[in-house]
Amino acid sequence: MSTLICGSIAYDTIMVFHDRFKNHILPEQLHILNVAFLAPEMRREFGGCAGNIAYNLQLLGGDPLIMATVGDDADPYLARLDALGLARTHVRRVPGSFTAQAFITTDLDDNQITAFHPGAMSFSHENHIADAANATLGIVSPDGRDGMQKHARDFAAAGIPFLFDPGQGMPMFSGDELLEFMRLADYACFNDYEARLLCDRTGRTLDELAGEVRALIVTRGGEGSEVRCDGELLKIPSVTADEVVDPTGCGDAYRAGLLYGIEAGWDWEKTGRLASLMGSIKIAQRGGQNHRPSREEIGERFAAAFGAALW
């Protein structure tokens, strides 16, 4: 059973600002905002939602298939996928383009300002769900606008259950378009800001929107997460991280936990707790793909956090 992960493959250039954005942004001057942040720390990481989710799902013992588009500069990333044993059968190279690039500045409160160049991601609609014949579960994560819509419709038409995770792609869609995604999807996941934006754009409450899917998940950082399912609200606790180092990719790690639990047929309490644990493991390492716990270590950490066996 394979999980088809539709989304971006990207290079992340991450810079650390040794102060807090709020100390340098004047609220009364937002209409003429012109700021620069000195960032003495910089590194380049392998990222993108599809790459990060697949990496984490493989750590759990899942079988991820990446469906994405990359550019002429993709050779280092493709070599990494090969080294990790992650299939790239459905990773399409788009000549004359760059692989998607994220430029992320993080402050001391873990707030982030991101500039994103989509590059080859804008051609994601050239990939076809039908080409992944072995997929039994899917996710539509941030990707090209046309690709996200096409993949959602194709998942639904093929009868393959999928998780809708628009993330940073939410501003691309109107309220009606977001409602279409919700009606096509089986599950949906948002962070707290995205959930508020979803409600604002659709004119619906979270409880109303939860009626469109089997489960609606909202993450709230250190406050844990919530699962709305069958008219009930389940609170999922956060897991204390060994260290808070870098939030980049934490949401992707969380979503890998969700996908694993859904594929395994677990209940939402266990699934949500695994997702929470994966986010806490990731946040203790820089970048989206540098944490390397074994499957056994993940099980041990789950037992320590929740007093129950995972596997």
C-alpha positions in Angstrom: 0.0 0.0 0.0 1.6 3.3 -1.1 0.7 6.9 -0.1 0.9 9.3 -3.0 2.3 12.6 -1.8 1.5 15.5 -4.2 3.3 18.7 -3.4 6.5 20.7 -3.8 10.1 19.6 -3.9 12.2 22.7 -3.0 15.5 24.0 -1.8 15.1 26.0 1.5 17.6 28.8 2.2 17.2 29.4 5.9 18.5 32.6 7.6 18.3 33.3 11.4 17.7 36.9 12.6 19.2 37.2 16.1 16.3 39.4 17.4 12.5 39.6 17.1 10.6 40.9 14.1 8.2 42.8 16.4 11.1 45.0 17.6 11.7 46.3 14.1 8.3 46.6 12.5 6.3 49.7 13.4 2.5 48.9 13.2 1.6 52.4 12.3 4.0 52.3 9.4 2.9 49.1 7.7 1.7 51.0 4.7 5.3 52.0 3.9 7.0 48.9 5.2 10.7 48.8 4.2 12.8 46.6 6.5 16.0 44.6 6.4 17.0 41.9 8.8 20.7 41.1 9.3 21.0 37.3 9.4 24.5 36.1 10.2 23.4 32.4 10.0 22.5 30.9 6.7 22.2 27.4 5.4 20.6 25.5 2.5 18.4 22.5 3.1 16.5 20.0 1.1 12.8 20.8 1.6 9.4 21.2 0.0 6.3 19.7 1.5 6.3 16.6 -0.6 10.0 15.9 0.1 9.6 16.5 3.8 6.4 14.5 4.2 7.9 11.5 2.3 11.1 11.7 4.4 9.1 11.5 7.6 6.7 8.8 6.4 9.6 6.6 5.4 11.1 7.0 8.9 7.8 5.5 10.2 8.0 2.6 7.8 5.5 3.9 5.4 5.7 3.6 1.6 5.6 7.1 0.2 5.5 8.0 -3.5 6.4 11.6 -4.4 4.6 13.3 -7.2 6.2 16.6 -7.9 8.0 18.8 -10.6 11.6 20.0 -10.5 13.9 22.2 -12.6 17.3 22.1 -14.2 19.0 22.4 -10.9 17.4 19.3 -9.3 20.4 16.9 -9.6 21.5 17.2 -6.0 18.0 16.7 -4.7 17.4 13.7 -7.1 20.6 12.1 -5.9 19.5 12.5 -2.3 16.2 10.8 -3.1 18.1 7.9 -4.6 20.4 7.7 -1.6 17.4 7.6 0.7 15.6 5.0 -1.3 12.7 7.3 -2.1 11.2 6.5 -5.5 11.1 9.4 -7.9 9.1 7.6 -10.6 6.6 10.5 -10.5 9.0 13.4 -10.1 8.9 15.2 -13.4 11.8 17.5 -14.6 10.6 20.7 -16.3 13.4 22.0 -18.7 14.2 25.7 -18.5 13.0 26.2 -15.0 14.4 26.3 -11.4 13.3 23.9 -8.7 11.1 25.7 -6.3 13.1 27.8 -3.8 12.1 29.1 -0.4 14.0 31.9 1.3 13.1 31.8 5.0 14.1 34.2 7.8 13.4 33.0 11.3 13.5 35.2 14.4 14.2 34.3 18.1 10.5 33.7 18.7 10.4 31.2 15.8 8.3 33.5 13.7 9.1 33.2 10.0 9.0 35.5 7.0 9.2 33.5 3.7 9.7 34.4 0.1 8.9 31.6 -2.3 9.7 31.1 -6.0 7.5 28.3 -7.4 9.6 27.6 -10.5 8.9 24.1 -11.8 6.1 23.7 -9.3 3.9 25.8 -11.5 3.8 22.8 -13.9 2.6 20.3 -11.4 -0.7 19.9 -13.3 1.3 17.9 -15.9 1.5 15.0 -13.4 -1.4 12.6 -13.3 -2.8 10.7 -10.4 -3.7 7.8 -12.7 0.0 7.1 -13.3 0.4 6.0 -9.6 -1.6 2.8 -9.9 -0.6 1.4 -6.5 -1.7 4.4 -4.5 -4.2 3.7 -1.8 -4.0 7.0 0.1 -3.0 10.5 -1.0 -2.3 14.0 0.1 -2.7 17.3 -1.8 -0.1 19.6 -0.1 1.2 23.0 -1.3 2.0 22.9 -5.0 1.1 24.7 -8.2 -2.5 26.1 -8.1 -3.7 24.2 -11.2 -1.9 21.0 -10.0 -3.6 21.1 -6.6 -7.0 21.5 -8.1 -6.4 18.8 -10.7 -5.0 16.3 -8.2 -7.8 16.8 -5.8 -10.4 16.2 -8.5 -8.5 13.2 -9.8 -8.1 11.6 -6.4 -11.8 11.9 -5.8 -12.6 10.6 -9.3 -10.4 7.6 -8.7 -11.9 6.8 -5.3 -8.6 7.3 -3.5 -9.0 8.9 -0.1 -6.8 11.9 0.4 -5.8 14.6 2.9 -6.2 18.2 1.8 -3.4 20.3 3.2 -3.2 23.7 1.5 -0.7 25.2 3.8 1.0 28.3 2.3 -1.0 27.8 -0.8 -4.3 28.9 0.8 -4.1 32.5 -0.5 -4.3 31.2 -4.1 -7.9 30.0 -3.6 -11.3 31.7 -3.2 -13.8 30.6 -0.6 -15.8 28.6 -3.2 -12.6 26.9 -4.4 -11.7 26.0 -0.8 -15.1 24.6 -0.3 -14.7 22.4 -3.4 -11.5 21.0 -2.0 -13.3 20.3 1.3 -16.1 18.4 -0.5 -13.6 16.4 -2.6 -11.3 15.5 0.3 -11.7 12.8 2.9 -9.5 14.6 5.5 -8.3 18.2 5.9 -5.5 19.7 8.0 -4.6 23.3 8.8 -2.6 25.3 11.3 -4.5 27.7 13.5 -3.9 30.7 11.2 -4.9 28.8 8.1 -8.0 27.6 9.9 -9.1 31.1 10.6 -8.4 32.1 7.0 -10.5 29.1 5.8 -13.4 30.2 8.0 -13.1 33.8 6.8 -13.0 33.0 3.1 -15.8 30.4 3.2 -18.0 32.1 5.7 -18.3 28.8 7.6 -17.4 27.7 11.1 -14.9 24.9 11.7 -17.7 22.7 13.0 -19.6 23.3 9.8 -16.6 22.7 7.6 -15.9 19.5 9.5 -19.2 18.1 8.2 -17.6 18.1 4.7 -14.8 15.6 5.6 -14.3 12.5 7.7 -12.0 14.5 10.0 -10.7 18.1 10.2 -7.4 18.6 12.0 -6.2 22.0 13.3 -2.7 22.3 14.8 -2.0 24.9 17.4 1.8 24.7 18.0 2.8 24.2 21.6 -0.9 24.0 22.6 -1.3 20.7 20.7 -3.9 20.0 18.1 -7.6 19.3 17.6 -9.5 16.7 15.6 -13.1 17.3 14.6 -14.7 14.0 13.7 -18.3 12.6 13.8 -19.5 15.7 15.6 -16.9 15.4 18.4 -13.8 17.5 19.2 -10.8 15.5 20.3 -7.9 17.4 21.9 -4.4 16.1 21.1 -1.6 17.1 23.5 1.7 18.4 22.3 4.9 16.5 23.1 7.7 18.4 24.7 10.7 18.6 22.4 14.2 17.8 23.5 15.1 21.3 22.2 13.4 23.9 20.2 15.8 24.6 17.3 13.9 25.1 14.0 10.2 25.0 13.2 10.8 24.5 9.5 9.1 21.3 8.4 7.4 20.6 11.6 4.0 20.7 10.0 5.2 18.2 7.3 6.4 15.8 10.0 3.0 16.1 11.7 1.2 15.3 8.5 3.4 12.2 7.9 2.2 10.9 11.3 -1.4 11.6 10.2 -1.0 9.7 6.9 0.7 6.7 8.7 -2.1 6.4 11.2 -4.8 6.8 8.5 -3.2 4.1 6.4 -2.8 1.8 9.4 -6.5 2.2 10.3 -5.7 3.7 13.8 -8.2 5.7 15.8 -7.8 9.5 15.8 -6.3 9.7 19.3 -3.4 7.4 18.5 -3.0 8.9 15.0 -2.9 12.5 16.4 -0.5 11.6 19.1 1.9 10.0 16.6 1.6 13.2 14.5 2.3 15.4 17.5 5.4 13.3 18.4 6.8 13.5 14.9 6.5 17.3 15.0 8.4 17.4 18.3 11.2 15.2 17.0 11.6 17.4 14.0 11.7 20.7 15.8 14.8 19.7 17.7 16.8 19.5 14.5 17.6 22.2 11.8 16.0 21.8 8.4 13.2 19.6 7.3 15.1 16.4 6.7 18.0 16.1 9.2 16.4 14.2 12.1 17.1 10.5 11.9 15.3 8.5 14.6 14.9 4.8 13.9 11.5 3.3 13.9 12.3 1.7 17.2 13.3 5.0 18.7 10.0 6.6 17.6 8.2 3.8 19.3 10.2 4.3 22.5 9.5 8.0 22.5 5.8 7.5 22.0 5.7 5.1 25.0 7.6 7.6 27.1 5.3 10.5 26.1 1.9 8.7 26.3 2.5 5.6 28.4 1.3 3.2 25.6 2.9 1.1 22.9 2.9 2.5 19.4 3.7 -0.6 17.3 
